[in-house]
Amino acid sequence: MHPFSLPFSPATEELRALVKERILILDGAMGTQIQSLGLSEEDYTGKGSGHVCRHHSDHPQKGNNDLLILTQPKALEEIHFAYAMAGADIVETNTFSSTTIAQADYGMEEAVHDLNAEGARVVRRALDRATAEDGRPRFVAGAIGPTNRTASLSPDVNDPGFRAVTFDDLRVAYGQQVRGLIAGGADLILIETIFDTLNAKAAIFACFEAFAEAGQRLPLMISGTITDASGRTLSGQTPTAFWHSVAHARPFTVGLNCALGASAMRPHLAELAGVAPVAICAYPNAGLPNAFGEYDEGPEDTARQVAEFAREGLVNVVGGCCGTTPDHIRAIAEAVAGFAPRRFA
């Protein structure tokens, strides 16, 4: 069955209506919050918490934040809950690196289905708690990162024709991830931090295959990243070219995240908003990292800059990326509450 002939998921129409009523709020960074927990190797493997991972690896796991879905689910649920209560309408799963390609660094390829299915369930539990408190509907976004390989560029400067991964490798890996997210109850799929659009195309293709198997189509959010002052993605595309490369997916939103703070993101976001006839999503970093790789921009500073996006009519969904916290999301939600969402077809 052609993907566009599939029936929409129950969340689709609700999201489509909400995004035209007001600016929706996405959550903030997971890494920032996880780092603040000060977890040890034993915490990552679950040996000290009673949630020992049933998937074994000889590799050290500290730094494998996705694994905490299985070994520290309560801690992650509290982070998701904090973002929901700070005002987030859409909360992402902690599955940025939950593909066999990315998990190969930790020898945890076999855990991928569980990471994604349980990742969605952990968020759902947090959101159900939040909704029970205030009655507001909230949505689980199954987060798909770019992997640590690129299909368009060679990692070997001496062999420009070499590729460390193929389109089909990515399609298979992403397909496994998306099926897990669907099994766990994700309401939509967020393909984010796209530095290579060919990787994103493989993710889109995998989504459509998984949607066909599931018998329904979930909303897609697609978010690229502009890597420097050139205004291009790592694989060389301008925001306009990026949109035309993913427009065939008919996404719920398209937008930008990561790499830049809000002020530096603005011109690129404006270009994207000028060409894409769909909802626009922006979730910048809390400024640029300092010499120690930390983010110093406070909630009010970030919120003031994101509010400019809203004042200029550029956005429909806003949130935060690296360095942002529940306090940032709360400040952003308050700062954009008085503005109408961007109008689109």
C-alpha positions as MATLAB code, in Angstrom:
seq = 'MHPFSLPFSPATEELRALVKERILILDGAMGTQIQSLGLSEEDYTGKGSGHVCRHHSDHPQKGNNDLLILTQPKALEEIHFAYAMAGADIVETNTFSSTTIAQADYGMEEAVHDLNAEGARVVRRALDRATAEDGRPRFVAGAIGPTNRTASLSPDVNDPGFRAVTFDDLRVAYGQQVRGLIAGGADLILIETIFDTLNAKAAIFACFEAFAEAGQRLPLMISGTITDASGRTLSGQTPTAFWHSVAHARPFTVGLNCALGASAMRPHLAELAGVAPVAICAYPNAGLPNAFGEYDEGPEDTARQVAEFAREGLVNVVGGCCGTTPDHIRAIAEAVAGFAPRRFA';
ca = [
       0.000    0.000    0.000;
       1.286    3.461   -0.880;
       2.248    5.303    2.337;
       0.042    8.290    1.563;
      -3.032    6.073    1.199;
      -2.655    4.797    4.766;
      -5.060    6.098    7.417;
      -3.618    8.659    9.822;
      -2.911    7.733   13.429;
      -5.336    9.034   16.102;
      -2.818   11.674   17.213;
      -2.445   13.176   13.745;
      -5.656   15.172   13.514;
      -5.315   16.361   17.110;
      -1.801   17.644   16.448;
      -2.843   19.278   13.176;
      -5.592   21.168   14.943;
      -3.432   22.216   17.895;
      -0.557   23.501   15.775;
      -2.878   25.972   14.065;
      -4.361   27.170   17.357;
      -1.135   28.004   19.198;
       2.611   27.589   19.212;
       3.347   24.114   20.545;
       6.200   23.420   22.941;
       8.817   20.710   22.487;
      10.987   19.547   25.382;
      14.667   20.310   26.022;
      17.970   18.473   26.250;
      18.272   15.000   27.753;
      22.070   14.906   27.894;
      22.232   17.993   30.091;
      19.824   16.454   32.580;
      21.488   13.050   32.559;
      24.916   14.575   33.186;
      23.544   16.297   36.274;
      22.719   12.880   37.772;
      26.426   11.987   38.053;
      25.898    8.345   37.135;
      28.626    5.706   37.413;
      29.393    2.707   35.208;
      27.375    0.562   37.638;
      24.423    2.927   37.272;
      24.591    2.671   33.489;
      24.633   -1.135   33.552;
      21.986   -1.203   36.267;
      24.010   -3.353   38.643;
      23.392   -0.990   41.520;
      19.707   -0.328   40.900;
      17.998   -3.659   40.385;
      17.387   -2.915   36.693;
      20.239   -4.993   35.299;
      20.161   -4.968   31.501;
      19.400   -8.380   30.049;
      21.588   -7.519   27.060;
      25.251   -8.163   27.748;
      28.299   -6.409   26.335;
      31.990   -6.452   27.212;
      32.228   -2.739   26.390;
      32.025   -0.043   29.081;
      28.555    1.526   29.055;
      29.105    4.838   30.822;
      28.069    7.500   28.327;
      25.550    5.245   26.589;
      22.662    7.461   27.657;
      20.087    5.484   25.690;
      20.807    2.380   27.805;
      19.400    4.208   30.844;
      15.959    3.508   29.375;
      16.463   -0.083   30.522;
      18.644    0.420   33.587;
      17.399    3.727   35.088;
      13.812    4.044   33.795;
      12.559    5.902   36.864;
      15.252    8.563   36.580;
      14.415    9.116   32.910;
      10.694    9.186   33.619;
      11.256   11.998   36.109;
      13.183   14.022   33.506;
      10.404   13.551   30.946;
       7.809   14.451   33.595;
       9.703   17.626   34.515;
       9.663   18.748   30.877;
       5.966   17.972   30.567;
       5.162   19.987   33.666;
       7.367   22.829   32.410;
       4.983   23.195   29.475;
       6.083   20.704   26.822;
       3.296   19.431   24.583;
       5.637   17.070   22.741;
       8.268   15.082   24.650;
      11.016   13.104   22.939;
      12.129    9.586   23.695;
      15.714    9.145   24.889;
      16.522    7.156   21.730;
      18.795    9.501   19.781;
      21.410    6.734   19.400;
      19.141    3.691   19.509;
      20.123    2.160   16.183;
      22.347   -0.859   15.628;
      24.822    1.475   13.887;
      25.190    3.817   16.861;
      24.927    1.098   19.506;
      27.757   -0.857   17.868;
      30.171    1.434   19.736;
      28.897   -0.120   22.964;
      28.303   -3.663   21.703;
      24.595   -3.230   22.389;
      23.119   -3.869   18.952;
      20.811   -6.582   20.314;
      19.184   -4.104   22.701;
      17.833   -1.823   19.954;
      14.226   -3.020   19.861;
      13.926   -2.901   23.629;
      15.548    0.543   23.810;
      13.020    2.014   21.419;
       9.901    0.233   22.636;
      10.682    0.884   26.305;
      11.887    4.401   25.496;
       8.424    5.269   24.203;
       6.726    3.588   27.156;
       8.815    5.525   29.686;
       7.783    8.825   28.083;
       4.146    7.730   27.913;
       4.108    7.000   31.632;
       5.536   10.435   32.380;
       3.049   12.182   30.103;
       0.081   10.275   31.490;
       1.106   11.444   34.981;
       1.325   15.037   33.796;
      -1.996   14.906   31.977;
      -3.637   13.423   35.081;
      -2.525   16.561   36.952;
      -3.645   19.256   34.513;
      -5.734   17.600   31.793;
      -3.537   18.808   28.925;
      -2.932   16.355   26.064;
       0.715   15.528   25.402;
       2.445   13.538   22.695;
       5.346   11.079   22.568;
       7.881   11.871   19.836;
      10.020    8.904   18.870;
      13.460   10.491   18.469;
      15.722    9.303   15.645;
      19.251   10.677   15.508;
      21.523   10.827   12.447;
      23.830    7.951   13.564;
      27.575    8.470   13.747;
      28.101    7.770   10.043;
      27.353    9.699    6.882;
      26.164    8.255    3.589;
      27.148   11.293    1.499;
      30.712   11.920    2.612;
      33.870    9.888    2.952;
      35.468    9.676    6.412;
      38.813    9.076    4.682;
      40.406   12.201    3.174;
      42.635    9.961    1.058;
      39.688    8.088   -0.458;
      36.827   10.469   -1.294;
      34.797    7.681   -2.876;
      34.725    5.572    0.280;
      31.540    5.356    2.333;
      31.368    3.947    5.866;
      27.653    3.206    5.495;
      25.201    2.631    2.638;
      21.655    3.843    2.162;
      20.441    0.285    2.651;
      22.436   -0.137    5.872;
      20.722    2.971    7.203;
      17.282    1.938    5.960;
      17.511   -1.399    7.768;
      18.849    0.154   10.985;
      16.272    2.934   11.035;
      13.517    0.465   10.224;
      14.356   -1.581   13.291;
      14.302    1.578   15.382;
      10.984    2.862   14.047;
       9.283   -0.495   14.556;
      10.375   -0.434   18.186;
       9.099    3.109   18.676;
       5.745    2.193   17.143;
       5.524   -0.917   19.340;
       6.108    1.280   22.397;
       3.306    3.655   21.452;
       5.045    6.699   19.949;
       2.553    9.264   18.644;
       4.897   10.744   16.050;
       8.415   10.273   14.707;
      11.081   12.980   14.958;
      14.044   12.631   12.582;
      16.433   15.154   14.098;
      19.873   16.781   13.974;
      20.169   15.950   10.282;
      23.645   16.797    8.995;
      23.407   14.517    5.947;
      20.099   14.541    4.088;
      20.831   11.157    2.504;
      20.771    9.664    6.000;
      17.439   11.413    6.569;
      16.052   10.047    3.323;
      16.907    6.544    4.509;
      15.086    7.251    7.773;
      12.041    8.566    5.894;
      11.992    5.473    3.660;
      12.245    3.235    6.732;
       9.366    5.117    8.373;
       7.122    4.571    5.380;
       7.946    0.846    5.349;
       7.147    0.591    9.065;
       3.941    2.618    8.682;
       2.781    0.257    5.930;
       3.369   -2.726    8.215;
       1.536   -1.027   11.082;
      -1.364   -0.044    8.832;
      -1.331    3.641    9.790;
       0.752    6.738    9.174;
       2.298    8.691   12.033;
       3.160   12.396   11.756;
       6.781   13.048   10.817;
       8.863   15.878   12.250;
      12.070   16.495   10.296;
      14.802   18.705   11.745;
      18.108   19.606   10.131;
      21.168   21.194   11.656;
      23.189   24.070   10.238;
      26.726   23.310   11.302;
      28.445   26.706   11.004;
      28.273   30.269    9.695;
      28.128   29.016    6.098;
      24.407   28.437    6.568;
      24.645   24.891    5.239;
      24.314   21.376    6.574;
      27.461   19.248    6.813;
      26.593   17.659    3.471;
      26.431   21.124    1.886;
      22.751   22.012    1.621;
      21.167   25.376    2.254;
      17.877   25.408    4.214;
      15.983   25.775    0.931;
      17.734   22.788   -0.641;
      17.182   20.796    2.537;
      13.436   21.446    2.356;
      13.185   20.403   -1.283;
      15.079   17.206   -0.462;
      12.589   16.118    2.219;
       9.354   17.695    0.952;
       8.277   14.381   -0.596;
       7.746   13.030    2.943;
       4.897   15.528    3.515;
       6.083   16.116    7.074;
       4.007   17.495    9.914;
       6.869   19.885   10.675;
      10.233   20.767    9.214;
      12.799   22.807   11.063;
      16.220   23.248   12.607;
      17.852   22.212   15.850;
      21.227   22.008   17.590;
      24.648   23.406   16.554;
      23.600   27.052   16.895;
      22.062   29.281   19.505;
      18.773   31.003   18.720;
      20.178   34.285   17.409;
      22.536   32.543   14.983;
      19.762   30.175   13.873;
      17.288   32.934   13.015;
      18.304   33.781    9.391;
      18.397   30.117    8.428;
      15.041   29.497   10.075;
      13.571   32.482    8.223;
      14.812   31.051    4.921;
      13.209   27.690    5.684;
       9.942   29.318    6.744;
       9.921   31.212    3.457;
       9.849   28.055    1.325;
       8.171   25.292    3.361;
       4.346   25.227    3.319;
       4.193   23.150    6.512;
       4.568   23.845   10.230;
       8.021   25.111   11.244;
       9.833   23.780   14.309;
      12.897   25.318   15.973;
      14.805   24.130   19.002;
      18.173   25.828   19.341;
      20.950   25.213   21.830;
      21.298   27.390   24.925;
      23.797   29.529   23.044;
      27.207   28.206   22.054;
      29.311   26.017   24.363;
      32.097   27.583   26.395;
      35.713   26.365   26.492;
      34.654   23.464   28.718;
      31.823   22.354   26.422;
      29.184   23.687   28.789;
      26.286   26.015   28.023;
      26.038   29.271   29.942;
      22.953   30.876   28.398;
      20.216   31.167   30.987;
      16.503   30.432   30.534;
      15.459   34.076   30.167;
      18.100   34.815   27.521;
      17.156   31.771   25.443;
      13.440   32.481   25.843;
      13.825   36.101   24.759;
      15.531   35.055   21.531;
      13.040   32.278   20.778;
      10.218   34.762   21.398;
      11.624   36.786   18.490;
      10.956   33.789   16.231;
       7.346   33.883   17.382;
       7.035   37.667   17.127;
       8.174   37.509   13.499;
       5.688   34.744   12.670;
       8.343   32.151   11.839;
       7.378   29.186   14.031;
       4.707   26.706   15.020;
       6.715   24.503   17.413;
       9.596   25.616   19.654;
      11.767   23.952   22.280;
      15.383   23.556   23.277;
      18.383   21.453   22.329;
      21.831   21.143   23.958;
      22.207   22.899   27.288;
      18.507   23.554   27.816;
      16.669   22.456   30.959;
      13.077   22.370   32.221;
      13.610   25.968   33.368;
      14.512   26.939   29.782;
      11.404   25.207   28.447;
       9.187   26.876   31.030;
      10.624   30.281   30.127;
      10.216   29.600   26.388;
       6.600   28.455   26.853;
       5.780   31.623   28.792;
       7.609   33.864   26.308;
       5.746   32.621   23.218;
       2.312   32.178   24.820;
       1.077   35.561   23.629;
       1.987   35.048   19.968;
      -0.032   33.459   17.199;
       1.492   30.486   15.375;
       2.900   30.938   11.880;
       0.245   30.620    9.212;
       0.766   27.994    6.541;
      -1.254   26.145    3.934;
];
